[in-house]
């Protein structure tokens, strides 16, 4: 029973690590994260604050003249410390 529980916990930890690493790499390469839940949104062209499992991502966008949206900055924080950020 203990071995099965340990296996499940290890699998969950590996899954969380893969999600965190994916979002970290995306943010550091000026892309939007994949594994976040949209939280607070703004009416300025799509800016939002997303919540991941143990981290927060702030995405700032603006509306382009042709009606689309473009990224301005992406910031990833853990425990209120910036660990990855990209800006135009």
C-alpha positions as CSV (number, residue, x, y, z in Angstrom):
1,X,0.0,0.0,0.0
2,X,2.8,2.4,0.9
3,X,4.6,1.7,-2.3
4,X,1.5,2.4,-4.4
5,X,1.0,5.7,-2.5
6,X,4.7,6.7,-3.1
7,X,4.4,5.8,-6.8
8,X,1.3,8.0,-7.1
9,X,2.9,10.9,-5.3
10,X,6.0,10.7,-7.4
11,X,3.9,10.7,-10.6
12,X,2.1,13.8,-9.4
13,X,5.3,15.5,-8.6
14,X,6.7,14.7,-12.0
15,X,3.6,16.0,-13.7
16,X,3.7,19.2,-11.7
17,X,7.3,19.7,-12.6
18,X,6.6,19.2,-16.3
19,X,3.8,21.8,-16.1
20,X,5.9,24.3,-14.2
21,X,8.9,23.8,-16.5
22,X,6.8,24.2,-19.6
23,X,5.3,27.5,-18.4
24,X,8.7,28.7,-17.2
25,X,10.2,28.1,-20.6
26,X,7.3,29.7,-22.4
27,X,7.4,32.9,-20.2
28,X,11.2,33.2,-20.5
29,X,10.9,33.0,-24.3
30,X,8.1,35.7,-24.4
31,X,5.2,33.4,-25.0
32,X,1.9,33.0,-23.1
33,X,1.8,30.1,-20.6
34,X,-0.3,27.0,-21.1
35,X,-1.0,25.6,-17.7
36,X,-2.6,28.6,-15.9
37,X,-6.2,29.4,-15.0
38,X,-7.3,32.9,-16.0
39,X,-7.9,35.1,-13.0
40,X,-8.1,38.8,-13.1
41,X,-8.6,40.2,-16.6
42,X,-8.3,43.8,-17.9
43,X,-10.2,45.6,-20.6
44,X,-7.0,46.8,-22.4
45,X,-6.7,44.2,-25.1
46,X,-6.4,40.9,-23.3
47,X,-4.1,41.5,-20.3
48,X,-4.7,39.0,-17.5
49,X,-3.2,37.4,-14.4
50,X,-3.1,33.7,-14.5
51,X,-2.7,31.3,-11.5
52,X,-0.8,28.1,-11.9
53,X,-0.1,25.4,-9.3
54,X,2.1,27.4,-7.0
55,X,3.0,30.3,-9.3
56,X,1.4,33.4,-10.8
57,X,1.8,34.7,-14.4
58,X,1.0,38.3,-15.3
59,X,0.5,38.9,-19.1
60,X,0.3,42.4,-20.4
61,X,-1.1,43.0,-23.9
62,X,-2.3,46.0,-26.0
63,X,-4.7,46.4,-28.9
64,X,-3.0,46.8,-32.2
65,X,-4.3,49.2,-34.9
66,X,-5.7,46.3,-37.0
67,X,-7.8,45.1,-34.0
68,X,-5.6,42.3,-32.8
69,X,-3.6,42.1,-29.6
70,X,0.1,42.0,-29.0
71,X,2.2,41.0,-26.0
72,X,3.9,43.7,-24.0
73,X,5.3,41.7,-21.1
74,X,5.0,38.4,-19.4
75,X,6.1,37.9,-15.8
76,X,6.2,34.7,-13.7
77,X,6.4,34.8,-9.9
78,X,6.7,32.3,-7.1
79,X,6.2,33.5,-3.5
80,X,6.1,37.1,-4.8
81,X,9.6,36.7,-6.4
82,X,10.0,37.1,-10.1
83,X,11.6,34.0,-11.6
84,X,11.1,34.7,-15.3
85,X,10.1,37.7,-17.3
86,X,10.2,39.0,-20.8
87,X,9.3,42.4,-22.2
88,X,9.3,44.1,-25.7
